[in-house]
């Protein structure tokens, strides 16, 4: 009788343990989704509307371009500093909390100054600390997923949902309240991100970053090609992130409609994230990237010359699914294959710093200079040319990318 009763008890205990493990997996995934959501609420309020705030306090176009480019400029060096600390000491969660707290403290300086020099210092400090957020969050998420990268999309899409909520909600509010209130609307999601990150803990275990070569790995031709192409893609996005709202506002579109157009692109991006488990298995990353760059060439030309047509703007925004969503996922997947173990955070930081740091800085700064010099339409045409250069670079290295990606995938599977 005792033996007969032991089997059900063991089965019940195993079931409870399995359920407990499932809950322990779901809870971090939900929390990570919440972190993406909260942080991208900030991004969704900052990217489309902070340029309008700067314009409202009398900053010139070149000053707006330079101030916004600080966000990308700090991404060139700072993420690699934070990533080196994270990989060397295993400080992922604790470093995320520390840098978020410092970023919030720096951001509060925007309430104290409206002059160019003061804003320059404040935004530079904020960008220095906030540049750690995405590489650390991405590395924590990828570590949780291990080899199940297809699970990245369902977690990352909450960032897109947060972005949509912000661009629609903040655009609607700014049609009804003074633009100065934007500063408070930006502070709340930063605080929420820190609160959600507070319970995260670093996984125990040895960290071998000092023993693993990184620079020689980063200089491999396939890595250089991927990073160079992503740099050019973010150069192309420079005028979009810095001046798209100003461009549409000058063309007579309401802030509510501007927010709707921003959110439309992110809705398309969410569709890409949801479908990621299907398309990532069906298509090679190199094929996805080639298609993304080809669509980027068309997208930025449409924005430049089709601003008078809402239909063309809608088509251009739907292409955001490719020029950011699919491009970002394919690039992150490749970097995760190529930079594993104790190089993981530095691999993601390298991608962020080159693509979004160098590329974003050049795109924003140059578009600020070109905006008045050659006009909005030709500035977006130049962005289309940058995407075309990235397409040519990828096409030239397509065979190598295919071979290396297939070898990395086979190694991971075994």
Secondary structure, 3 states (H helix, E strand, C coil): CHHHHHHHHHHHHHHHHHHHHHHHHHHHHHHHHHHHHHHHHHHHHHHHHHHHHHHHCCCCHHHHHHHHHHHHHHHHHHHHHHHHHHHHHCCCHHHHHHHHHHHHHHHHHHHCCCCHHHHHHHHHHHHHHHHHHHHHHHHHHHHHHCCCHHHHHHHHHHHHHHHHHHHHHHHHHHCCCCHHHHHHHHHHHHHHHHHHHCCCCCCCCCCCHHHCCCHHHHCCHHHHHHHHHHHHHHHHHHHHHHHHHHHHHHCCCCHHHHHHHHHHHHHHHHHHHHCHHHHHHHCCHHHHHHHHHHHHHHHHHHHHHCCCCHHHHHHHHHCHHHHHHHHHHHHHHHHHHHCCHHHHHHHHHHHHHHHHHHHHHHHHHHHHHHHHHCCHHHHHHHHHHHHHHHHHHHHHCHHHHHHHHHHHHHHHHC
